[in-house]
Amino acid sequence: MMNTNVKILVVDDDPNLRKTLADILRIKGYEVVIAGTGAEAIAAATREVINLALIDLMLPDMHGLEVMERIKAIAPLTEAIILTGHASMETAIEATRKGAFSYLLKPYQMEELLLNIRHGVERQQAHEEILRLASFPRLHPSPVIEVDSAGKVIYTNPAAVRLFPELKETGFSHPLFSGLKTQFAELRTNKQQEEIVREVEVGTAVYELHIAYVQEVDLIRIYALDITRRKQDEMAIHILATTDSLTGIANRREFTAILTCEVARAKRYNTPLSLVMYDIDYFKRVNDSFGHDIGDYVLQTLTHLVKQNIRSADVVARWGGEEFMLLMPQANLQGASTAANKLRQEIADYQFDKVNHLTVSFGATAYDPADDLNSLLKRADDALYQAKQNGRNRVEALVREERINPAS
């Protein structure tokens, strides 16, 4: 798909990153405008029609969210994607609340960014189309529905009749209107609120509803955009970004995010939390002797064995290569060591195709209030190193400033 006449504003104070991103977007067929400061970005939005802005959160002259707000004040239909290397849940929530289409953490995957850009542009163009055809609902390719002050559906355009033939008869009981009765009333009461946007599921389809109160004729007008494909793509980007493609478990990036949250929870509520790091003994020999296909089979089978023998609350992840992590909320070090020994034995007893038997070494540790993320991860890594040094096929557990040798 060519993106002719779609203009992207790239706002970043790093000239190398700005140029690289601009070059990639031009190759993809977008027109690109670049800005190194918030003031330059606002000036660009004033003189040119921008479909979507990529805005770095930390700019030398002003905050990225302020830049976004000022651009949207100039051009309300311009979509924005916030890019930052310093993320927090609060910032992400604030960005989306203030109108950002999405929020990506650096370093981002280029495929993920390009998919977000495509979806943002599609949304921006859909909004433009809604405005263009607002006076001609019959011609609109998407469903258009009008509801009177009594809550009765009084008009459905041909697209709505085709997709929701029973809508006029069912009214508010139709899934399309699920949970919207209160919002309709709020729109009529709050004359300053021009539009409400909601997502609803109708069967296997997902619709983005743009709901507005038309004061002149005292009715609610709804445009229903089918965003099923976009939601499927987003779910596929989320899986791609958070899951190890070979084993189907959390990847390093996702596990780090989960671990960060669980450490914060353990610190706040003073609850136990254990971390186990493990890898396959002499795994290089498997690849060298049997090939990488068998090596992949071993990693997948090992993952299956582990998942069968841990609690539903535990989180297993591929840390890299043949190294894995196991996060155990509400488990002290003794409990984690016992669980690791059970896993060690299950794996040692299992007969793998081609390679027969394999062993795994484990390093266990528990969260201490004095820990940060790095110290906890390092101690788990040190414990695994001890297990390797002490003969492999064993569990070593380390506590802060003290070592424990559980029975192997």
KETIKOL-947127 format. One line per 3 residues: number of its first residue (from 1); for each residue x, y, z of C-alpha. Coordinates in Angstrom, 2 decimals. Layout:
% residues N
NUM> X Y Z ~ ...
***
This chain:
% residues 408
1> 0.00 0.00 0.00 ~ 1.43 3.39 -1.01 ~ 0.93 6.25 1.40
4> 0.83 9.10 -1.11 ~ -0.13 12.45 0.41 ~ 0.05 11.08 3.96
7> 2.26 13.48 5.89 ~ 4.12 12.38 9.04 ~ 5.73 14.86 11.44
10> 8.80 13.42 13.21 ~ 9.67 15.35 16.39 ~ 12.90 14.29 18.10
13> 15.97 16.18 19.31 ~ 18.33 13.34 18.27 ~ 19.35 14.22 14.67
16> 20.55 10.70 13.85 ~ 17.36 9.03 15.06 ~ 15.29 11.73 13.36
19> 17.03 11.18 10.02 ~ 16.90 7.39 10.23 ~ 13.21 7.36 11.00
22> 12.45 9.93 8.30 ~ 14.37 7.88 5.70 ~ 12.47 4.70 6.60
25> 9.11 6.47 6.42 ~ 9.96 7.96 3.02 ~ 10.85 4.49 1.74
28> 7.42 3.36 2.95 ~ 5.84 6.07 0.81 ~ 5.05 8.71 3.44
31> 5.79 12.40 3.13 ~ 7.90 13.44 6.11 ~ 8.37 16.71 7.99
34> 11.05 16.81 10.72 ~ 11.41 18.96 13.82 ~ 14.08 19.00 16.53
37> 12.15 21.04 19.10 ~ 8.60 21.52 20.25 ~ 8.51 25.03 18.78
40> 9.59 23.74 15.36 ~ 6.90 21.02 15.54 ~ 4.15 23.51 16.37
43> 5.29 25.79 13.55 ~ 5.19 22.85 11.12 ~ 1.64 21.96 12.21
46> 0.61 25.58 11.66 ~ 1.83 25.77 8.06 ~ 1.18 22.18 6.86
49> -1.60 19.57 7.08 ~ -0.17 16.78 9.24 ~ -1.88 13.39 9.35
52> 0.15 11.97 12.22 ~ 2.91 13.21 14.53 ~ 5.61 11.05 16.14
55> 6.62 13.00 19.24 ~ 9.53 12.31 21.58 ~ 8.42 12.81 25.19
58> 11.55 14.72 26.29 ~ 12.32 17.69 24.04 ~ 14.81 20.48 24.83
61> 12.25 23.28 24.99 ~ 9.01 21.67 26.19 ~ 7.38 18.39 27.21
64> 6.17 16.12 24.41 ~ 2.61 16.03 25.80 ~ 2.45 19.83 25.66
67> 3.59 19.71 22.04 ~ 0.87 17.16 21.27 ~ -1.82 19.28 22.95
70> -0.79 22.41 21.06 ~ -0.70 20.58 17.73 ~ -4.17 19.16 18.39
73> -5.40 22.67 19.26 ~ -4.24 23.74 15.79 ~ -5.39 20.58 13.96
76> -7.76 18.43 16.08 ~ -7.76 15.55 13.60 ~ -3.98 15.06 13.68
79> -3.17 11.79 15.45 ~ -0.10 11.49 17.69 ~ 2.18 8.66 18.79
82> 4.36 9.37 21.82 ~ 7.89 7.87 21.81 ~ 10.04 7.75 24.94
85> 12.92 5.98 26.58 ~ 11.60 6.78 30.06 ~ 8.20 5.11 30.43
88> 5.84 4.85 33.33 ~ 2.27 3.65 33.55 ~ 1.19 7.10 34.74
91> 2.77 8.80 31.72 ~ 1.20 6.30 29.32 ~ -2.24 6.85 30.85
94> -1.81 10.62 30.72 ~ -0.69 10.48 27.08 ~ -3.72 8.47 25.96
97> -6.06 10.58 28.12 ~ -4.82 13.70 26.39 ~ -5.45 12.22 22.97
100> -2.39 10.20 21.94 ~ -3.22 7.38 19.55 ~ -0.55 5.16 21.12
103> 2.57 5.19 23.28 ~ 5.79 3.28 22.46 ~ 8.87 2.68 24.56
106> 12.34 3.10 23.05 ~ 13.99 1.06 21.74 ~ 10.86 0.08 19.81
109> 10.60 -2.56 17.12 ~ 10.32 -0.86 13.73 ~ 7.55 -3.25 12.65
112> 5.58 -2.31 15.75 ~ 6.03 1.40 15.09 ~ 5.08 1.13 11.41
115> 1.94 -0.83 12.33 ~ 0.98 1.85 14.87 ~ 1.58 4.55 12.26
118> -0.61 2.76 9.73 ~ -3.43 2.36 12.22 ~ -3.09 5.97 13.37
121> -3.28 7.24 9.80 ~ -6.29 5.01 9.10 ~ -8.04 6.46 12.15
124> -7.19 10.03 11.14 ~ -8.47 9.46 7.62 ~ -11.64 7.82 8.96
127> -12.30 10.91 11.08 ~ -11.85 13.11 8.03 ~ -14.26 10.93 6.08
130> -16.82 11.13 8.86 ~ -16.69 14.91 8.74 ~ -16.83 14.99 4.95
133> -19.90 12.79 4.81 ~ -21.57 14.08 7.98 ~ -24.28 15.78 5.97
136> -24.81 12.73 3.74 ~ -25.22 9.72 6.07 ~ -26.95 7.70 3.37
139> -23.79 7.74 1.28 ~ -21.50 6.75 4.13 ~ -19.91 3.29 3.62
142> -19.99 2.63 7.37 ~ -23.16 2.24 9.47 ~ -24.79 5.49 10.52
145> -27.53 5.36 13.17 ~ -29.67 8.13 14.64 ~ -31.43 7.91 18.01
148> -34.11 10.32 19.23 ~ -34.54 11.78 22.73 ~ -36.72 8.84 23.77
151> -33.96 6.38 22.90 ~ -35.68 5.10 19.78 ~ -33.67 4.30 16.66
154> -35.23 6.54 14.04 ~ -32.75 6.18 11.18 ~ -30.30 3.58 9.88
157> -28.42 4.13 6.63 ~ -28.07 1.28 4.08 ~ -24.77 0.09 5.58
160> -26.38 -0.15 9.03 ~ -29.42 -1.97 7.65 ~ -27.16 -4.48 5.95
163> -25.05 -5.21 9.04 ~ -27.67 -4.76 11.78 ~ -31.09 -5.48 10.21
166> -32.77 -5.92 13.60 ~ -31.42 -2.69 15.12 ~ -34.63 -0.64 14.88
169> -36.65 -3.33 16.63 ~ -34.16 -4.17 19.37 ~ -33.00 -0.64 20.21
172> -30.92 -0.43 23.40 ~ -30.94 -4.21 23.84 ~ -28.78 -4.56 20.72
175> -25.09 -5.37 21.48 ~ -24.04 -2.32 19.47 ~ -25.54 -0.10 22.19
178> -24.17 -2.08 25.12 ~ -23.52 0.27 28.06 ~ -24.21 3.42 26.03
181> -27.55 4.57 27.47 ~ -25.82 6.68 30.14 ~ -23.39 8.15 27.60
184> -26.30 9.22 25.39 ~ -27.83 11.07 28.31 ~ -24.51 12.72 29.17
187> -24.09 13.98 25.61 ~ -27.51 15.61 25.69 ~ -26.76 17.21 29.06
190> -23.19 18.34 28.38 ~ -23.42 20.56 25.34 ~ -19.64 21.22 25.42
193> -18.78 17.57 24.76 ~ -18.77 17.21 21.00 ~ -18.12 13.48 20.63
196> -17.72 10.24 22.55 ~ -15.64 7.38 21.11 ~ -16.29 3.83 22.30
199> -15.30 0.33 21.18 ~ -17.93 -2.43 21.22 ~ -17.95 -6.07 20.16
202> -20.79 -7.43 18.07 ~ -20.27 -11.12 17.51 ~ -16.74 -11.56 16.18
205> -16.52 -7.97 14.92 ~ -15.22 -4.91 16.79 ~ -16.62 -1.46 16.05
208> -15.34 1.97 17.00 ~ -18.39 4.13 17.64 ~ -18.20 7.89 17.13
211> -21.20 9.28 18.99 ~ -22.26 12.90 18.72 ~ -25.26 14.96 19.79
214> -26.81 16.99 16.95 ~ -28.42 19.81 18.90 ~ -30.26 21.37 15.95
217> -32.50 18.31 15.56 ~ -32.15 16.90 19.09 ~ -30.79 13.48 18.16
220> -27.76 11.27 18.72 ~ -25.84 10.32 15.58 ~ -23.54 7.28 15.64
223> -20.91 6.32 13.09 ~ -19.78 2.69 13.49 ~ -16.34 1.97 12.01
226> -15.33 -1.67 11.66 ~ -11.89 -1.94 13.33 ~ -11.81 -5.74 13.58
229> -8.73 -6.03 11.38 ~ -6.93 -3.33 13.32 ~ -7.67 -5.04 16.65
232> -6.47 -8.37 15.25 ~ -3.26 -6.70 14.06 ~ -2.79 -5.06 17.46
235> -3.22 -8.38 19.21 ~ -0.72 -9.97 16.77 ~ 1.91 -6.93 17.45
238> 1.21 -7.45 21.29 ~ 1.99 -11.20 20.98 ~ 4.98 -10.42 18.76
241> 6.31 -7.84 21.19 ~ 5.81 -9.84 24.39 ~ 6.14 -13.52 23.48
244> 9.06 -15.75 22.56 ~ 8.22 -17.05 19.09 ~ 9.76 -20.50 19.61
247> 8.37 -21.49 23.01 ~ 5.26 -19.33 23.25 ~ 6.15 -18.01 26.72
250> 7.03 -14.46 27.79 ~ 10.14 -12.98 26.20 ~ 12.83 -11.06 28.05
253> 11.18 -7.68 27.49 ~ 7.79 -8.80 28.78 ~ 9.28 -10.69 31.72
256> 11.25 -7.62 32.78 ~ 8.04 -5.59 32.77 ~ 6.21 -8.25 34.83
259> 9.13 -8.56 37.25 ~ 9.20 -4.78 37.73 ~ 5.51 -4.79 38.71
262> 5.85 -7.80 41.02 ~ 8.88 -6.32 42.80 ~ 6.93 -3.10 43.37
265> 4.00 -5.14 44.72 ~ 6.24 -7.18 47.05 ~ 7.86 -4.00 48.34
268> 4.56 -2.22 48.90 ~ 2.74 -5.07 50.65 ~ 5.77 -6.78 52.21
271> 4.91 -10.10 50.56 ~ 7.38 -12.84 49.54 ~ 8.64 -13.10 45.98
274> 11.16 -15.54 44.54 ~ 13.07 -15.67 41.29 ~ 14.57 -18.80 39.72
277> 16.98 -18.75 36.79 ~ 17.77 -22.00 34.98 ~ 19.38 -23.34 31.85
280> 20.07 -26.65 30.12 ~ 23.38 -28.31 30.94 ~ 25.67 -28.78 27.92
283> 22.99 -27.56 25.51 ~ 25.63 -26.70 22.89 ~ 26.33 -30.42 22.55
286> 22.69 -30.99 21.58 ~ 22.87 -28.48 18.75 ~ 26.29 -29.67 17.62
289> 25.35 -33.37 17.67 ~ 21.71 -33.33 16.52 ~ 21.20 -29.99 14.78
292> 19.19 -26.89 15.63 ~ 15.80 -28.45 14.82 ~ 16.30 -30.94 17.66
295> 17.62 -28.12 19.80 ~ 14.40 -26.19 19.20 ~ 12.37 -29.30 20.02
298> 14.25 -29.62 23.33 ~ 13.53 -25.99 24.26 ~ 9.84 -26.40 23.42
301> 9.53 -29.68 25.33 ~ 11.38 -28.28 28.33 ~ 8.97 -25.33 28.39
304> 6.01 -27.71 28.30 ~ 7.42 -29.74 31.21 ~ 8.00 -26.63 33.31
307> 4.52 -25.21 32.64 ~ 2.98 -28.54 33.70 ~ 4.76 -28.42 37.06
310> 4.38 -24.83 38.25 ~ 1.50 -22.88 39.80 ~ -0.90 -20.84 37.70
313> 0.40 -17.68 39.41 ~ 4.01 -18.38 38.41 ~ 5.47 -16.76 35.29
316> 7.97 -18.57 33.08 ~ 9.99 -16.75 30.42 ~ 12.79 -17.34 27.96
319> 15.64 -15.07 29.02 ~ 17.85 -15.86 26.04 ~ 19.26 -18.94 24.28
322> 18.84 -21.86 26.67 ~ 18.40 -19.61 29.74 ~ 14.98 -19.27 31.35
325> 13.41 -17.38 34.24 ~ 10.70 -18.43 36.68 ~ 8.98 -15.79 38.79
328> 7.13 -17.08 41.84 ~ 4.89 -14.53 43.61 ~ 3.94 -15.28 47.22
331> 6.74 -17.88 47.46 ~ 9.65 -17.69 49.91 ~ 13.11 -19.02 49.11
334> 12.50 -22.40 50.70 ~ 9.35 -22.86 48.64 ~ 11.10 -21.76 45.45
337> 14.01 -24.13 46.11 ~ 11.64 -27.03 46.67 ~ 9.76 -26.22 43.47
340> 13.02 -25.93 41.53 ~ 14.18 -29.32 42.82 ~ 10.89 -30.85 41.70
343> 11.38 -29.38 38.22 ~ 15.00 -30.54 38.14 ~ 13.93 -34.11 38.88
346> 11.03 -34.09 36.39 ~ 13.35 -32.92 33.62 ~ 16.14 -35.36 34.52
349> 13.65 -38.26 34.41 ~ 12.12 -37.24 31.09 ~ 13.20 -39.07 27.94
352> 13.62 -36.63 25.07 ~ 13.43 -37.85 21.49 ~ 16.85 -38.40 19.94
355> 18.81 -36.93 22.85 ~ 17.47 -39.27 25.56 ~ 18.08 -37.55 28.94
358> 19.11 -34.00 29.78 ~ 19.73 -32.11 32.99 ~ 19.08 -28.54 34.05
361> 20.81 -26.32 36.63 ~ 18.84 -23.86 38.77 ~ 19.71 -20.70 40.69
364> 17.10 -19.43 43.15 ~ 16.83 -16.26 45.21 ~ 14.19 -14.25 47.03
367> 13.36 -10.56 46.96 ~ 14.81 -8.51 49.79 ~ 13.50 -5.01 50.63
370> 16.99 -3.66 49.94 ~ 16.92 -5.07 46.39 ~ 16.37 -3.26 43.17
373> 15.69 -5.07 39.90 ~ 19.35 -5.37 38.97 ~ 20.51 -6.76 42.31
376> 17.73 -9.36 42.31 ~ 18.55 -10.49 38.77 ~ 22.28 -10.58 39.50
379> 21.78 -12.75 42.58 ~ 19.69 -15.24 40.58 ~ 22.43 -15.30 37.94
382> 25.10 -15.80 40.63 ~ 23.10 -18.68 42.12 ~ 22.88 -20.34 38.69
385> 26.62 -19.88 38.24 ~ 27.16 -21.61 41.60 ~ 25.00 -24.53 40.45
388> 27.11 -24.86 37.31 ~ 30.36 -24.64 39.25 ~ 29.22 -27.24 41.77
391> 28.53 -29.96 39.24 ~ 25.32 -29.03 37.38 ~ 21.94 -30.80 37.66
394> 21.38 -29.11 40.99 ~ 19.72 -26.17 42.71 ~ 21.68 -23.40 44.41
397> 19.88 -20.71 46.41 ~ 21.35 -17.38 47.44 ~ 20.05 -14.78 49.85
400> 21.38 -11.29 50.27 ~ 24.86 -11.51 51.88 ~ 24.29 -15.19 52.68
403> 24.34 -18.47 50.84 ~ 22.05 -21.48 51.37 ~ 22.78 -24.95 49.99
406> 19.48 -26.85 49.68 ~ 19.53 -30.61 49.29 ~ 19.93 -31.63 45.64
***
